[in-house]
């Protein structure tokens, strides 16, 4: 096989901004008002939010002259909030499960008491964000893993209300195709955009199948559908993926998934066979093989100072294409198409990902995150299914698209100046290397032929002759 072309694309995104008030920032926060038993507001109350999700363990602020407080730039996870003021009873609120892009309102009343007196209040976590009109659906990692598809982003298409695939080839290739991970829309809006650390990380190339996000690296995915915030650069669905940072305890996760033809139901009955779907084609519009393995591990390099999370993933998807076979004859011996019934056509995609994320709490308020994902992917029988409403394509006339190296790098720095102002800087780079190759048995002298009676293309992989370019 000979490579026809190689394309390299690199895109950079660098931005920084100052937010005042910080309510516009899309990360999570805890806010509320502290009053005394008479209803008067209490300024100067120390409010501390503690969570294992925070690398610095505790984040603290003080209430202002109106008794208001806001703790910003919080990671999703369980929180305990403690309220203390000299001469008043200390109150500790537990059971707050903070989700991504969520503002939890916690109002507290402090009573006069002794310094040694502490009251612990346990209850349900706030469920309604009263400060945002954004419509969004939260998918925790456990939820994604429980859905068919092993936690892959493409499974969201089947559960997100109103989501419609925009590419006909994706609809034909089924839900196991990783190429469909963000190529869907709601109500005619643009395709979904992947967002990490506040940045749109969509690849410069329109083909989003060249880079496949590793679901095991995310602790939560938030699908924003309407009411998109001013911090987003496009409309339509936004998939905000909250990466795992690691933690003070070394821990890991792994999963494995497999399916094949014997595990798929078959609705081919006597009536379909009587209409011409003979026994030799039964089951060919089915899965040939799907295998996915993924593992990740995270923990402290230095407790409360530097965390890491690393992960690897490998996936292979092969799916039969009903009624399409390899050509039994080759050019120039014959210009005709003779299906080789012993070689049914099937797609062949593989994806490999290696990711690492480092989180550094440089000082009490300065946090730096650096992450990268490196991939080697291949759509090794590309456009086998009917591409964009065109003719069907035989395997030798289908192109091989290989992507290596592919990588996505991001870095962020955050500094909560006050409980009303957050300074953040983020930068990222995406790189794609695409190599297109001809199919098996195709050379520069091969000619592409369209059999109109079958609506089928065979022969050359590109244009009128294989020597042409796409």
N, C-alpha and C positions, 0 to 999 in steps of 0.2 A: 504494500500500500504506500502511496506517495502523498505527502502533504501538499495540499493545493494552496493554502494560504495560512498566514499566522498574523493574528491581530493582538496588539497589546494596548490596554486602556488603563490609565491611572487617573483617578479623580481625588481632589483634596477638598476637605471642608474644614474651615477654621472660623470660629466665631466666638465673641465674648460679649457680655452685656451686664448691665447693672439694673437690678429690679427694685423698684420702690413704688408701691408696696410689694412684698414678696408673694402675695396671693396669686400673682400671675404665673409663678413658677410651677411646673407640672409635677414636681415631686410631692411626697407626702408631708403632712405637718399635723401638729396637735395645737389646738387653740381653745380659748375659753375666757371666762370671767371669774374672778375670785371675789367673794363678798363675805361680810360677817353675818351674824345671825339676825341683824336688824335690816339687812338688805343693802347696807352701805358698801361701796367698793373698797378694796384693800390694795393700795399700791405697795410696792417693795416686797411682795411675797416671792420667795425663791421657789421656782418650779423646776423640778428635775425629772427628765425622762430617761429611764434606764431600760436597756434591751440588749440581748446577746447579738442582735443584728447590727449594733453600732460598734465599730472598731474601737472607739474611745470609751465604750461602755455606758457613759452617762452624758447627756446634753442638758444644760441648765440655762434658764433665763430668769428675769424678774418681771413682775407685773408693772405696768406703767401707771400713770396718774388716774386712769379710768379703771384700773383693776384688770386690764386686758393683758394676755400673754399669747405668744405664738412661738412654737419651737419648730424650726423649718429644716428642710433638706434631710428628712428622716428616711431610713431604709424600711421597706415593708417587714413586718415581724411583730412579735408580742412585746408589749410595753407595760411598764409600771411607772406611774407618774406620782411624784411626791410633792406636797405643798407644805411649806413651813414658813413661819413668821414668829418672831419673838413675842411671847405673851399669848400665843394662840396654840390650839391643839394642832399637831402635825397630822395631816390627812394623806393617806397613801391609796391611790386608785389603781387597782389591778384589773387584769382581764381585758386589756385593750389590745385588740388584734388589728394592727394598722395595715391597710392594703395599699397598693401602689396608686399614685395619683389621687390620694384621698385626704381630705381634711377632716380630722376627727374633732368634734366639739366636746370639750369636757369642762363643764361649769362646776365649781366647788364652793361650799360654804364652810368657813372656818369659825369655830367657837373659841371663846376665851378658855384657856386651860393652862396646865403646868407644862414645863419644858419636856418632861419625861413622858407626856401623854401622846400616844399615837393611835389614830383610828384608821383601820384598813377597810376600804370599801371595795367589794367585789361585785361585778355585774357584767352584763352583756356589753360587748364592744359597740361603739356607735356605728350604726348601719347606714345612715343617710348623710351625704355630704351636702349641707345646706348652703354652701358657698360657691357651688359650681353648677352650671347648666349643661355641662358636658355629658352626653350619653355614652356610656362605656360599659363593657362587660369584662369582668375579672376572671382569668383562668389561672388558678394556681398550678404549680408543677404537678401536684398529685392528681388534679383534674385532667390535665393534658395526658398524663401517663395512663389514666383509666380509659381514655377514649381509644377506639380502634385506630391504630397507626403509630403507637409507641411514642406519643408525645411530640410528633412532628407538626410543624406549623400548618402544613397542608390539610390537617384534620379539622382545622377551624372552619374551613369552607362548609363542611357538612353540619356544623352546629351553630354558626353565627347567622341569626335571622336576616334574610334578604340577600345573603352573599351569593353572587353568580360568577362563575368562571367566564373570563373574557376570551379565552383561546380555545378554538374548537378541538385542537389537538390535545389539550389538557382534559377536556370532557371525554374524549375517546380513550385516553390512556388510564383513566380511573383515579381513584382517591389515593392510590399508593405512589403516584408520581410526585417526586419532590419538586419538579419544575413548577407546580401549581401553587407553591407556598404563599406567594403574594400576588399572583396574577388573578385576582378577583376584585369585584367592586360591589357597591350597594347603591341602588337607585341611579345607575348611570354615572356615578362619580369616577374619578381616576382610580387606577389600581391601588391596592393597599400599599402603604409605605412602611418599611421596617425602621423602627426608632430605637436606638441604644444610647443611654446616657444623654438623652435629650437631642441627639443628632439623627437626622435622616440618613441612613446608611445604605440607601438604594444604590445598586451598582450603576455606573454610567451607561452600560449597555442595557438595552431594553429587555434582553433575555435574562430574566431573573433566575432562570434555572442554572446559571453558571456558578452561583454561590448559594449553598444550602446551609441555613442556620442550624446549629447543633442544639436541639431542644434541651439536652441534659445540662447545658450551661445556664439555663434561665430558671429562676425560682418563681416567676410569675409573668404572664403576658396579658396586657390590657388592650382590648380592641376598642378603639374610639371610633364611633360611627357618626355622630352629629355633635354640634356645639364645639367644633375643634378650636383649641386655644390659639392665641396670638403667637405662641412660641413654636407653632408648626409652620413649615414653609409651603405646604400644599394642602388641598382639601381632600375629601375622600376618607377612606378607612386608614387609621394610623394604628400600627401594631407596636405598642411600646413594650419592649422586652426588657425585663428587669434581671440583670445578670446576677449570678451567685458570686459572693465575695470571698467565701471561705468561712473563717471563724476562729475562735480561740480553742476549739476542740477539733482535732484531726478526725475527719469523717469522709465517707465516700459513698457513691451510688453507682449502680450498673444495671443495665437492662439488656434483654435479648428478645428478638421477635423473629418469627418465621411463619411463612405460609406457602402453600403450593396448590397445584390442581386438585389433589385429593381432599383438601380442606375447603374447597369452594363448591357451593351448590350449583346444580345444573338444571336448567329449565327446558332443555331440548327434549321434546316429546315426539310422539309418532306423527302428529300433524305437521310439525316443522320438517321432519325427515321426509314426509310425503310431498312437501313443497320444494324439495331439492336440496335440503341440508343433509347430505348423506353422512353415514357413520364415520367416514374418514375425517370429517371436519368437526365432529362433536368435541366440545370443550376447548376449541382453539381460541375463542374469544374469552380467554381466562388467564389467570396468573400462571406463569411458568415457575417463577421463583421470586420470593421476597425474603431477604435476610438483612437484619440490622443488629449491630452490636454497638453499645456505647457505654462508656465508663467515665467517671469523674471523681476527683479527690481534692479536698481543700482543707485548710487549717492555718495555723499561725507559723510564720517564719520567726516573728518576735511578737509575743502576746501583747495585745492592746496597741500594737504599733504597725506591724506589717503582716498582711494576710495574703494567701494565694488560693487560687482555684484553677485546676487544670483538667482538661477533658479530651477524650478522643472518640471518634465515631467512624464507623464504616457501614455502608449500606449498598445493597445490590438489588435492583428491581428489574425483572424480566417479565414481559407480558406478551402473550400470543396476540396476533392480529388475525381475526377470522377471515378466511378466504384468500389470504395472501401467502404465496410460497416463493421460494427461490426459483430462479429460472434454470431449467434443466439444460438449456443450450446456451452457448456463449458466442459472442461476436468475435471474429467475423464469420465463423462457421455458419451462423444463422442469425437473421434479424428478427426472428419470431419469438414469441413467448410461449414456453411450454412448462407449466407448473410442475415442480418436483414435489410430489405429494409426500415424499419421505422427509422433506425439510420445510416444515411450516415456519413462517416468519414470526419473529418475536423481537420486541424492543430489548435493549440492553443498556442500562444506566448504572453507574456506580459513583459513589460519593465518599470522600475521605476527609475528615476534619481533625485538626489538632489545635486546641485553644488553650490560652493561658491568660489569667487576669491577676494583677497585683494591686493591692489597696494599701496605701501608706497614710497613716495619720501623722503628718510631719510635726504639727503642733496641736494645741488644744482645739483650734478652729480651722486649721488648714489641712485639707485632705486631697490627696493626689491618687488618681486611678489610671493605670496603663493596662491595656488589654490588646490581644491580637488573636486572630483566627487564620490558620493557613490550611489550604485545601488543594486536593487533586481530584477533579471530577471528570466525568466523561458521559456524554450522550452518544453511546457507541453505535446506535442505529437510529439516527435522528430523522424525524419526519417520516417514519414508517407509516404511521397512521395518517389519515387524510389531513394534510396541512392547510389551515386557513380556508377550508372549503374546496381545495383543489382535488386533483386526482389522487388515488391511492398510489403508493410507491413500493416497489419490490425491494427486498433487503440489499441487493447489490447496488441499486440506484439510490439508496438512502445514504446520507452523509454521516461521517464520523466526526463529532465535535469533542475535542479534548481540551480541558482547561487546567493548565499547570504552568507556573504557579499562580494561584489565586490567594489573595490575602486581604484582610480588613483590619486596620489598626486604628485604635481610638485612645485618646487621653483626655482626662478632665481634671480640673482643679476647682474646688469650691471653698468659699470663705463666707460664712454667715456673719456679716459685719455687726448687725443688730437683729432683734426679732422682727424688724420691719424691712430689712434690706439684706439681700443675698447677692454676693458677687461670684460669678462663675465663668470659667473659660473652658472651651472644649475644642478639640481638633481631631481630624480623622483623615485617613487615606485608604482608598480602595484600589486594588490592582487586579486586572484580568489579563491573562494570556490565553488566547484561543487559537487552536490549531485545527484546521479542517482537513479531513483526509477522504480519499475515495473509498468506495466499498470493495469488497472482495472480488477479484477478477476484473476490475475496471481499470483501464489505462487511458492515456491521452487520446487514443484513436477510437474509443468507444463512443457510440451515438445514443442519445436519449430518444426513445420511441414512446409515443402515447397510443395505446390501444383503446380507441374510443368506444368500442363495443363493451369493453370491460371497465372503462374509466380508470385505466391503470397505466402508470409510467414504469418503464424498465430500461435497462441499458446504462447510460451515463448518469453520473450523480449530479452534474451541474450543466445546465443549459443544453443547447443542441448537441454539443460534444463535451466529453470529459475534460478536454483541454481548455474549455471556457472557465469563467469565474462567476461566482454568485454575486 
